[in-house]
Amino acid sequence: MRTLACYAIKGGVGKTAGAVNLAWLAAEQGYRVILWDLDPQGAASFYLGVKAKVKGAAGKLLKDKDGLAERLRPSAHANLDLLPADFRYRHMDRQLDDHKKPEQRLGKLLAGLRKHADLVILDCPPSVSLVSENVFTAADAILTPLIPTTLSLRTLAQLRELGREVAAEVGRPPTPIWPYLSMIDRRKRLHREIAEQVAAAEPDLMGDAIPYASAVEQMGLERQPLPLFAPRSPATQAFRNLWRDVDGRLFGPRLAPVAKRATV
């Protein structure tokens, strides 16, 4: 089982759209996928048509080593299950702090999902917190969107610093951070210039830039992943290319299932 965290310090950067679309694309390819909506706002749960409510919320969930498997909810999509959000997740930092080695608690809970999933995707709240530290210790990689602003590289640097600090605390190498460009409008010169600056500074940038597109915004109306209602959208193709990169890095070409033919 591999664990991928979709995480950004700043909100409103397309993180949840990325988590939901990548989860669906992985499931389409044949992986057994679990999407854990850790954000109290519950946008990923909403997109997948599942009520943002967890029995017992974070307190009981964090105490029970088998609590995650018992709280899995099926989505309407094959191979894709959801651990829904709960507004009470806003208290999770305090509840994590009650445990021994609190920065590693989520990783221990995720270990109980190995027989249920090939891939777990974490849709993380946009904050710097004890939950964030858990994300770094639990995930095999952090996937972070960069929007076309002058602060993008600064927030990426902050994220890497956080990763180094957490790694030093637990005595392990830093978790890889994989950036990709999000919400790019290539009609705007500033967006093009910033995208070029990011690409020059980050030669290992993931996938294609995700365009700023009305189709992505319509996910909230359709309550479906983008490939289902806009299969020919450039944004859909960009997410497919992003997933192709993620798949190759997480699983490698020999371990990955044979992909279905793209519908775009």
C-alpha positions as CSV (number, residue, x, y, z in Angstrom):
1,M,0.0,0.0,0.0
2,R,1.2,3.5,-0.9
3,T,0.0,6.7,0.8
4,L,-0.1,10.0,-1.1
5,A,-0.9,13.3,0.7
6,C,-2.4,16.2,-1.2
7,Y,-1.3,19.1,1.0
8,A,-0.8,22.8,0.7
9,I,-0.2,25.4,3.4
10,K,-2.5,27.8,1.6
11,G,-6.2,27.1,0.8
12,G,-8.0,27.7,-2.5
13,V,-5.2,26.3,-4.7
14,G,-7.0,23.3,-6.2
15,K,-5.8,20.8,-3.7
16,T,-9.1,19.0,-3.1
17,A,-10.0,18.9,-6.8
18,G,-6.6,17.2,-7.3
19,A,-7.2,14.7,-4.6
20,V,-10.6,13.7,-5.9
21,N,-9.6,13.5,-9.5
22,L,-6.4,11.5,-8.8
23,A,-8.3,9.1,-6.6
24,W,-10.8,8.5,-9.3
25,L,-8.2,8.0,-12.0
26,A,-6.3,5.6,-9.9
27,A,-9.4,3.6,-9.2
28,E,-10.3,3.6,-12.9
29,Q,-6.9,2.1,-13.6
30,G,-7.6,-0.8,-11.2
31,Y,-6.1,0.3,-7.9
32,R,-8.1,-0.2,-4.8
33,V,-8.2,3.4,-3.5
34,I,-9.2,5.0,-0.2
35,L,-9.6,8.8,-0.1
36,W,-9.4,10.1,3.5
37,D,-10.9,13.5,3.8
38,L,-9.0,15.1,6.7
39,D,-10.3,18.6,6.1
40,P,-13.1,19.6,8.5
41,Q,-14.7,21.5,5.7
42,G,-15.4,18.2,3.9
43,A,-15.1,19.4,0.3
44,A,-13.8,16.0,-1.0
45,S,-16.7,14.2,0.8
46,F,-19.1,16.6,-0.9
47,Y,-17.6,16.1,-4.3
48,L,-18.1,12.4,-4.0
49,G,-21.7,12.7,-2.7
50,V,-21.0,11.4,0.8
51,K,-22.2,13.1,3.9
52,A,-19.3,14.6,5.9
53,K,-20.0,12.7,9.2
54,V,-17.9,10.1,11.0
55,K,-19.2,7.9,13.8
56,G,-17.3,8.9,16.9
57,A,-15.4,11.6,15.1
58,A,-11.7,12.1,15.6
59,G,-11.6,11.2,19.3
60,K,-12.7,7.6,19.1
61,L,-11.2,7.1,15.7
62,L,-7.7,8.0,17.0
63,K,-8.0,5.5,19.9
64,D,-9.1,2.5,17.9
65,K,-6.4,0.8,15.8
66,D,-9.0,-0.7,13.6
67,G,-11.1,2.4,13.5
68,L,-10.4,3.5,9.9
69,A,-11.5,0.2,8.3
70,E,-14.8,0.3,10.3
71,R,-15.6,3.8,9.1
72,L,-15.0,3.3,5.4
73,R,-17.8,4.4,3.2
74,P,-18.3,3.2,-0.4
75,S,-18.4,5.9,-3.1
76,A,-20.5,5.6,-6.2
77,H,-17.4,4.6,-8.2
78,A,-15.7,1.2,-8.5
79,N,-12.6,0.6,-6.5
80,L,-13.0,4.0,-4.6
81,D,-13.9,4.1,-0.9
82,L,-14.0,7.2,1.3
83,L,-13.2,8.0,4.9
84,P,-15.5,11.0,5.1
85,A,-14.6,14.3,6.8
86,D,-16.3,15.5,10.0
87,F,-16.5,19.1,11.2
88,R,-15.2,17.8,14.5
89,Y,-11.9,17.1,12.9
90,R,-11.1,20.7,13.8
91,H,-10.3,19.3,17.2
92,M,-7.9,16.6,15.9
93,D,-4.7,18.4,16.9
94,R,-5.7,18.4,20.6
95,Q,-6.8,14.8,20.4
96,L,-3.6,13.7,18.7
97,D,-1.6,15.4,21.4
98,D,-3.1,12.9,24.0
99,H,-1.2,10.0,22.4
100,K,2.3,8.8,22.7
101,K,4.4,9.9,19.7
102,P,1.5,12.0,18.5
103,E,3.2,13.0,15.3
104,Q,3.1,9.4,14.1
105,R,-0.4,8.4,15.2
106,L,-2.1,8.7,11.8
107,G,0.6,6.5,10.2
108,K,-0.1,3.8,12.7
109,L,-3.8,3.9,12.0
110,L,-3.2,3.8,8.2
111,A,-1.3,0.6,8.6
112,G,-4.6,-1.1,9.4
113,L,-5.8,-0.4,5.9
114,R,-3.2,-2.5,4.1
115,K,-5.5,-5.3,3.3
116,H,-8.2,-2.9,2.0
117,A,-6.3,-0.6,-0.4
118,D,-3.4,-0.3,-2.8
119,L,-3.4,3.5,-2.5
120,V,-4.6,5.9,0.2
121,I,-4.9,9.5,-0.7
122,L,-5.1,12.1,2.1
123,D,-6.9,15.3,1.4
124,C,-5.3,17.5,4.1
125,P,-6.4,20.7,5.7
126,P,-4.5,23.8,4.6
127,S,-2.7,24.5,7.9
128,V,0.5,24.0,9.8
129,S,-0.4,21.8,12.7
130,L,0.1,18.5,14.5
131,V,-2.1,17.0,11.8
132,S,0.4,18.3,9.2
133,E,3.3,16.7,11.1
134,N,1.4,13.4,11.0
135,V,0.9,13.8,7.3
136,F,4.6,14.0,6.7
137,T,5.3,10.8,8.8
138,A,2.4,8.8,7.3
139,A,2.8,9.6,3.6
140,D,5.2,8.2,1.0
141,A,5.1,11.5,-0.8
142,I,3.4,14.9,-0.5
143,L,1.8,16.3,-3.7
144,T,1.4,20.0,-3.5
145,P,-0.2,22.4,-6.0
146,L,1.5,25.7,-6.8
147,I,-0.8,28.5,-8.1
148,P,0.5,31.3,-10.3
149,T,1.4,33.9,-7.7
150,T,4.7,35.4,-6.5
151,L,4.3,33.6,-3.2
152,S,4.2,30.1,-4.7
153,L,7.8,29.3,-4.4
154,R,7.9,30.8,-0.9
155,T,5.1,28.5,0.3
156,L,6.9,25.6,-1.2
157,A,10.0,26.5,0.6
158,Q,8.0,26.7,3.9
159,L,6.6,23.3,3.2
160,R,10.0,21.8,2.7
161,E,11.3,23.4,5.9
162,L,8.4,21.8,7.8
163,G,9.2,18.5,6.2
164,R,12.8,18.7,7.3
165,E,11.8,19.6,10.8
166,V,9.4,16.7,11.1
167,A,12.0,14.3,9.7
168,A,14.6,15.4,12.2
169,E,12.1,15.0,15.1
170,V,11.3,11.4,14.1
171,G,14.8,10.4,12.9
172,R,14.0,9.6,9.3
173,P,14.7,11.1,5.8
174,P,12.4,13.9,4.7
175,T,9.3,12.8,2.9
176,P,9.5,13.7,-0.9
177,I,7.5,16.8,-1.9
178,W,6.2,16.7,-5.5
179,P,5.0,20.1,-6.7
180,Y,2.7,20.7,-9.7
181,L,1.3,23.9,-11.2
182,S,-2.4,24.6,-10.6
183,M,-5.1,27.1,-11.8
184,I,-3.0,28.4,-14.7
185,D,-4.6,30.8,-17.2
186,R,-2.1,31.0,-20.1
187,R,-4.0,33.9,-21.6
188,K,-2.5,36.0,-18.7
189,R,1.1,37.1,-19.2
190,L,1.7,37.1,-15.4
191,H,0.6,33.5,-15.1
192,R,2.8,32.5,-18.0
193,E,5.8,34.3,-16.5
194,I,5.3,32.8,-13.1
195,A,4.8,29.3,-14.5
196,E,8.1,29.7,-16.4
197,Q,9.8,30.8,-13.2
198,V,8.5,27.8,-11.2
199,A,9.5,25.4,-14.0
200,A,13.0,26.9,-14.0
201,A,13.3,26.6,-10.3
202,E,11.7,23.2,-10.1
203,P,13.1,20.9,-12.8
204,D,11.3,18.0,-11.2
205,L,7.8,19.6,-11.6
206,M,5.1,17.0,-11.9
207,G,2.7,16.5,-14.9
208,D,1.2,19.2,-16.9
209,A,0.0,22.5,-15.4
210,I,-3.7,22.2,-14.4
211,P,-5.5,25.0,-16.2
212,Y,-7.9,27.4,-14.5
213,A,-11.1,26.1,-16.0
214,S,-14.8,26.4,-15.4
215,A,-15.1,22.6,-15.7
216,V,-13.1,22.2,-12.5
217,E,-15.4,24.6,-10.7
218,Q,-18.4,22.6,-11.9
219,M,-17.3,19.6,-9.8
220,G,-19.2,21.2,-7.0
221,L,-22.4,21.3,-9.0
222,E,-22.0,17.9,-10.6
223,R,-20.6,16.3,-7.4
224,Q,-18.5,14.0,-9.6
225,P,-14.9,13.7,-10.6
226,L,-14.0,15.7,-13.7
227,P,-13.4,12.9,-16.2
228,L,-17.0,11.7,-15.8
229,F,-18.8,14.9,-16.9
230,A,-16.0,16.6,-18.9
231,P,-13.9,13.8,-20.4
232,R,-12.6,16.0,-23.2
233,S,-11.7,19.0,-21.1
234,P,-8.0,20.1,-21.2
235,A,-8.2,20.0,-17.4
236,T,-9.1,16.3,-17.5
237,Q,-6.2,15.6,-19.8
238,A,-3.9,17.5,-17.4
239,F,-5.1,15.5,-14.4
240,R,-4.5,12.3,-16.4
241,N,-1.0,13.3,-17.2
242,L,-0.4,14.3,-13.5
243,W,-1.7,10.9,-12.4
244,R,0.6,9.2,-14.9
245,D,3.6,10.8,-13.2
246,V,2.3,10.1,-9.7
247,D,1.6,6.4,-10.6
248,G,5.1,5.9,-12.1
249,R,6.8,7.4,-9.0
250,L,4.7,5.6,-6.4
251,F,4.4,2.2,-8.0
252,G,7.0,2.0,-10.7
253,P,6.3,0.8,-14.3
254,R,6.5,-2.9,-13.4
255,L,4.1,-2.8,-10.5
256,A,1.4,-0.6,-12.0
257,P,-1.7,-2.2,-13.5
258,V,-2.2,-1.7,-17.3
259,A,-4.0,1.6,-17.8
260,K,-7.3,1.8,-19.6
261,R,-7.3,3.8,-22.8
262,A,-7.8,7.4,-22.1
263,T,-11.2,8.9,-23.1
264,V,-9.8,12.3,-23.9
